[in-house]
Amino acid sequence: MFRSVLAITGVLFATLFFGVAAILGGLFYPRIGPWLMRGWSRAVNRACGVTLRVEGAERLDPSRSYVFAANHRSLIDIPAIVRALPFPLRFVAKKELRRIPFFGRAMEGAGTITIDRGDPEAARRTLRAKTTGGLTASLLFFPEGTRSTSEALLPFRKGCAATAALLGYQLVPVAVVGTASILPKHSFRVTPGQVKVLIGAPIAPPADSSEARGTAVAALQAEIERLLLEALEPRREAGPLDAAPR
C-alpha cells in the first residue's frame, strides 16, 4: 500500500506540473504540447515502476504521420504508448472530457483533439481543422471507446478508420500488454511491472466509404488480437526502451 501511495503521489505531482505547463504552452506555443506529453509519460512510468519493452518500431517511417490504434485496459496505457512510439502524438478523445476541471484544459493544451462522437460530420470538420496549419502529428485512438475489464477486446468503433481515410494516413495496430496488472481499472493499487508494446505492420488508408472503413476496422482488430496473443508467448530478450528514440 505504501508503494501505491508513493506512486500515486508521483503521478499527481507530474500531472500537476506538466498540466500547468501544457495550459501555458497551449496559449503561447502550441507545438510544445506533444513534447510535454512525453515528459509527463516518462515521469508517470518511473513513478509506477514500469519497465517497458517495445517490438515492431522498425516498421515505422519517422518522417510520416500515422493513425495509431491500441487496445485499452488501464490508465497506464497512455504513458506507455507515448514512450514507446518515437513520434509526437496527439490523442483523439470525446468532447465530454473537456468538462473535467483542470484536466480538460491541460489535455487540450497538450494537443488532444476532442470530437463529438455523436455527430460524425462535425467530428470530420474538427479533425480536418486541427490537422492543418503546421501542427500535424501522428494521432492515437483507443477504438474500444473505454477501458476493457477482460482480456477480450471490446467492439471497435470506426472513428480511427474514418480519420485515416480523411487524412490519407496509414493505420497502425498497437497491442499493449501488462498495464492492467500495474494499475487495474477502478483501482488505485499500483504494482510495478513490465509492459510490452507490440507495433503491427501499417495498414493502407481505406477508401472513404462505410464498407471500406468497416473492412479496415475488422483487419485492425484482428491484427491487435494476434499481437496480444503473440505478446503472451515466451519471447527472446528485447532491448530496453531507453535504447529507442525519445
C-alpha positions, -999 to +999 in steps of 0.1 A: +000+000+000+028+024+008+043+018-026+010+026-042+007+059-022+042+069-034+034+061-070+000+079-070+017+109-053+043+109-081+017+107-108-004+135-093+027+158-090+038+150-126+002+156-138+000+190-120+034+201-132+031+191-168-006+201-168+002+237-159+030+237-184+006+224-211-021+250-203+005+278-206+021+262-236-012+259-254-016+297-250+019+307-262+035+278-280+011+251-291+038+230-307+053+221-273+022+200-263+034+166-276+068+170-260+053+179-227+032+147-230+064+127-234+079+143-203+048+135-184+048+099-197+084+094-186+076+107-151+045+085-147+062+054-159+090+059-134+067+067-105+047+035-112+078+013-117+070+005-154+096-015-173+089-011-210+097-033-239+089-024-275+088-045-306+080-036-342+091+001-341+113-007-371+082-010-392+075+028-389+089+056-410+098+085-387+092+110-415+055+100-418+023+106-398+001+077-388-032+069-371-023+046-343-050+024-327-044+005-295-063-018-270-071-001-237-072-017-202-055+008-179-047+044-174-010+033-178-017+026-214-013+063-223+022+069-208+034+035-220+024+041-256+037+077-257+071+065-245+071+035-269+064+054-301+092+076-314+067+102-327+050+133-314+014+122-307-019+139-305-048+120-288-083+120-302-109+119-274-146+125-268-155+161-262-171+154-228-135+152-213-132+189-218-156+194-189-133+179-163-118+208-143-081+214-150-077+181-168-098+193-197-077+225-202-044+206-197-055+179-222-062+205-249-030+223-241-011+191-247-026+189-282-055+165-277-082+168-303-117+165-288-146+155-311-183+150-309-187+112-313-225+117-318-220+139-349-197+124-375-198+153-398-188+177-370-160+153-360-147+153-395-146+191-397-128+193-363-102+167-374-096+185-407-092+219-390-070+206-362-046+187-385-038+217-407-017+248-400+016+231-393+006+213-361+001+179-376+014+149-357+005+112-356-029+105-340-037+079-313-071+063-309-084+038-284-111+024-307-128+003-279-140+037-266-134+028-229-111+006-208-119-031-211-120-052-179-111-085-195-086-099-219-111-098-247-113-067-269-145-047-269-160-039-304-140-013-323-155+020-333-148+032-369-135+066-359-099+057-364-105+043-399-126+073-408-098+096-397-072+075-417-094+078-448-100+116-443-063+124-438-047+097-460-027+083-431-018+046-427-035+028-398-011+011-373-023-016-349-007-014-314-010-041-287-003-032-251+001-060-225+008-058-188-007-024-179-038-039-162-016-057-137+002-025-128-029-003-124-063-021-129-094-002-138-113+012-108-083+007-086-055+029-071-032-001-062+000+002-082+022-028-087+055-023-106+059-045-136+067-049-172+047-035-201+050-049-237+041-027-266+039-045-299+036-025-331+020-042-361+025-035-398+008-004-411-025-008-430-032+013-461-057+041-455-092+029-465-114+045-491-139+069-476-169+047-476-187+028-448-179-006-463-142+002-467-139+017-432-157-014-417-132-037-435-102-017-422-115-018-386-121-055-388-085-060-401-072-037-374-089-056-346-078-089-359-042-078-360-043-064-325-058-097-313-030-116-330-004-093-314-019-097-280-016-135-283+020-131-295+029-109-266+017-135-241+041-161-256+076-165-242+098-143-262+135-136-267+151-107-247+143-073-262+162-041-258+150-016-232+130+014-242+160+037-234+177+024-265+148+037-286+144+073-299+129+096-273 
